[in-house]
């Protein structure tokens, strides 16, 4: 008997054929379970409290609606969101990233890529084109450096010395295993530190943490050092 806990997924998109086809595809993966589908954001909002999905797969036709921002802000912290799009335009993906979604998968990519993206965002990571992550973080750093010091009132004193060390390494795109090796601690300890950092800074994902850290000047890392690993896909 398979006791592995499955990742609960909801599909949101206006085409029934799209939803049915994607559902059949997802059900071929042993650790994924489709718990619901919706034709639009309103229908999804009604269903999410009952089905409690871990990951939402949202067609870009819904993500481009004016109601998407309010939909995003109403989602529980345990839910990750992946946008499915036909567009390979880097600026479109950047828009989704800055809105706060957890990943983007283009419809020309393989099923295995989609499965991997679902698993990654469910584990608290992000799934974006590597070049986009690098450019966006550099842009955030540049904007931060050009703004007056006095506009930042955030106090980072709540983080311990070790938590600050973990934060800096996260902001350099490092995975838990690499962080553990660098700090001579276990991956479990890294995860505990991350949980504490998330709670103290009121963020729910690594991406949100990185964006928050640079916007609020919590870290000082040279722009040249940014080279996100492939795990920040």
N, C-alpha and C positions, 0 to 999 in steps of 0.2 A: 504493500500500500504506500502510495506517494504522500508523504506528510509535509512536503515543501509548501510553504505559504505562497500563494499565487498573488501576482500583482494585479490589482483590480483596475480595469481600464474602461473609460467611457468614450464613445465616439460622437463628435458633434459636427454635423455638416448637413447641408440642405438636400443633397442628392441621395435618394434611397439606395440606388445601385452602388454608389460610393460606400455607404455605410455597410451594406450587406457584404460587399466584396472584402472590405477591410476587416469585418468581423470574422469572416471565414479564414482569412489569412492569419489573424491574431490567434485564433483558436488552434492553429497548428503548433503553437509554441507552448510547451508544457507548463511554464511558470507564469503564464498570462491568462487572465480570465476577463472576458468582456461582461461587465455588469450592467451596461446600459448604453443607449444611444439616443440622440436627440437631433431634431431637424434644425434647431436654432438655439441661441443662448438663453432665451426665455424658458423654453422647454427643459433645457439642461439645468437651469437654476431650480426648477421645481423638483427635478429628479435626484440631484446630487445629495441632498440631506438624507434621502432614503437609501441610496445605493453606496454612498461613501467611497467613491473611486479614489485610487491612489494617483492615477495619471489620467489627464484629459487629453485626447487627441482632437485638436480643433482645426477644421478646414479653414484655410486663409480667407475664404469668402465671409466667414463669421468673424474672424479676427480683425478684418478691415472695417467692421461696422463701428459706428460712433459709440455704441453701447458696450463695446468690449472692455474698455478701461474700468467701468463700474462693475462689470462682470468679474474681472480679475481681482479687484479689491475686495469682493465679497466672498472669495474662495477661502476655505479653511487652510490652515498652515500645512497640513499633511498632504495637500493635493498639489501635484506638479503638472505643468502644462507644456505640451509640445504642439507647435504649429506645423501643419502639413500644407506645403505650398508648391505651386508650379514655378515660382520665381527663383532664379539663381542670383538676382540682383543683391549685391552686398548691402546696399543702403536699406533695402526692404528688410533684410535680416537684422540689420542694426536697429531698425525701428522696433522690431519685436523684442530684441534683447533689452532695449532701454525701457520698454513697457514693463518688463519684469517676468516674461515667460522663461521657462527653463530650457527650452531647446527648439530648434527648427530642423525639420527633415523635408527635403524636396521629394516630390512624387516620382522623380526619375530614379531615386536611389533604391537599393535592393531591400528585400524583406529583412535580411539579416542586419542591415544598418538600422532599420526601424526598431527591431527587437533590442539591439544594443543601446539605442537611444533611450528606450523605455526603461531598461534596467539601470542605466546611468542616472537619469533624472530621479528615479525612485530611490537611488542610493544617496541623493542629495547633491549630485554633481550637475553639470550643464552640458548641453550638446549644441555647439555652434561651430561654424567654420573657424579653424584655428587663426587664420589671418584676421578675421573679424574681431576675435577676442583681443588679439595683440593691439590692433589699431584702436579699438574702443578704449582700452585701458590707457594707452598712450594719450589719447585725446582727453580723457578724464584728468590725467596728471597735468597736462598742459593747461587745461582750464583752471585747475586748482591753483597752479603756480601763478596764474595771472590775476587772481582775485585777492582783494585786500585781506590781510590777516584778521582784522577785527570782525569779519562777518562770521567767523567760526567760533561758536561758543561751546561746542561739545567737549565734555571732560572725559578723557579716556582712563582716568585714574582707577576706575572700577575693575580694570583687567589686571590680572597678576602678571609678573614678569614673564613667566612661562607662556601664558596666554598671548602676550604681546609677541613673543618669539614665534608662536604658531601662526598668529595673524600675519606677520610679515612673510612667512614662507608660503602661506596660502595665497597671498597677494603676488607672489612670484610664480603662481601656477603649479605648485608642487602637490603631488598626491600624498595621501596619508602615510604610505609606506616610506616614501622618500623623507618626509618630515620626521617620521619616527627614527630613521637611520641618522639623520643629521643631528637630532637632539638626544640621541641615545635613550629613547623611550620606546614603549610598545605602541603598536597601532591602536590598541584598545585605549591607551592613555591619550593618544592624539584625539580619538573620537570623543572622549570625555571632555577634553579641553574645548573641542569644537562646540559641543552641546552647551557648555558654559558660556562660551563667547557668543553664540547665537542668542542665548537668553538675555545676556547683559546688553547686547547691542540691538536686540529686538529685530533680528533678521531670521530668515528661514532657509536660506540656501547659500552655497559657496559664492555664487555669482552676486547675490544681493549683498553678501558680506564684503566682497572685493569692491563693488561700486560704492557701498557705504563708506568703506575705509578711506577711499581716495577723495570722495566728496567732502568728508568730514576731517580730512588731514590726520587720520589716525596713524598713518605710516609714512615714512620718508624713504622711498626706494627710487634710485635713478631710473629714468625712462629707459635707458639703454639696457637695463637688466631684464626687461619684460620679454619673455619668450615662453608662452604657455605650452605645456606639454600636450601630447596628442589626446590626453584624457579630457582636456578642455576642447573637445572636438568642435 
